[in-house]
Amino acid sequence: MSAPSLIEARAAERPAALIVRNPFDGSAIGSVAQSTPDDLDRILERARAGFRASRALSRFARHEVLDRAAALLRERADQAAALIVREAGKTIRQARKEVRRAATTLSLSAETARSHAGEVVPFDAFEGSGNRRGWFTREPLGIIVAITPYNDPLNLVAHKLGPAVAAGDAVILKPSPFAPLTAEFLVGLLVEAGLPAEIVTTVHGHKDLAQALVGAREVRLVSFTGGFATGEAIARTAGLKRLAMELGGNAPVLVFADADIPAAVEACVSGAFWAAGQNCVGAQRILVQREVHERFREEFVARTARLVAGDPADERTDVGPMISPESVDRAMRLVDDAVTAGARVLAGHRRGGRSIGRPSSRRCRSPAHCGRTRPSPRSSCSPPSTPRRRRSPWPTRPNTPCTRACSPRI
């Protein structure tokens, strides 16, 4: 599968095509043409034309495009899910859920295109203004740069494109180099649904291309989902324009003594190991009240041990591969750092997981769970400061065991 970029560099200056590989077995599944900062003028020229076309569409027309695109995505759900599995390594069951969510995102955007138009405001809340009214309309913003990650390669692109199309904007989309084909697939559905092709310009390239796009003065908004360090760099480069960012974090879960423990365990295991732990809203620290700590730990470890790691296309698989060998290396280091700091590995932490011996073994690892006694300064699982209030129901001694799932951040 090859998806040529809508903006291609001049032949003499064109960088090598980006080869997209299956993270499970390393096989090449497609390629995309890459752009460079030298292409910025042509990218912006196309985006200007896209904005003129988008702004000219009626709200009803935008609704119809998005509604048809949602219907097309539902019709081709199996094709979309299979592509997510091959490109991003999500399990087939997880991929199907993402497709359903993306279709819902487009449907919600379609409804917003018709309803999010403006408002009439009565002024009679103030003395002397009883016979006056004000009104406002919501108008297109302009050119938007959207940068998306690999962990939800379909739905997060839908989150960028759906509202932008509903509002009458143009989008320069730069998807993750790990998952460009899924983004191209969704853009193709929108065009098939009737969206003028120039409204969304899909580009692929390296960091220097992203910097050029973010810094362009004609860009009115940068929408970014990804890591904190990259978000901070975008903020420094962007200048006077709007920023909409969803950044990775270090998410804690609190389990109280009166919680439904089986339900809490199931939710925490899913939160920790969904998408092989590559989830910016995943459970990365689990703080358990002392009275139920032992029970929760035992049930969490047992449930984690039952997870099946391996081929994401297999219906029985719970945990697929991480996106790259480097991501596996980082996850292994985080757990090793935790052990060095005093943690004990209670489950997993085996490279290759249940795929040992297959070509994918560099990218698969069994889900790891640690019981920690001291924080590690380098681990993404490091706990917060110990509560100091006397009436706190939480353990207050620094050496009190605390259970947490060790999952990498995006």
Secondary structure, 3 states (H helix, E strand, C coil): CEECCCCCCCCCCCCCCEEEECCCCCCEEEEECCCCHHHHHHHHHHHHHHHHHHHHCCHHHHHHHHHHHHHHHHHCHHHHHHHHHHHHCCCHHHHHHHHHHHHHHHHHHHHHHHHCCEEEEECCCCCCCCCCEEEEECCCCCEEEEECCCCCCCHHHHHHHHHHHHHCCEEEEECCCCCHHHHHHHHHHHHHCCCCHHHEEECCCCHHHHHHHHHCCCEEEEEEEECHHHHHHHHHHHCCCEEEEEECCCCEEEECCCCCHHHHHHHHHHHHHHHHHCCCCCCCEEEECHHHHHHHHHHHHHHHHCCCECCCCCCCCCECCCCCHHHHHHHHHHHHHHHHCCCEEEECCCECHHHCCCHHHHCCECCCEEEECCCCCCCCCCCCCCCCCCCCCCCCCCCCCEEEECCCCC
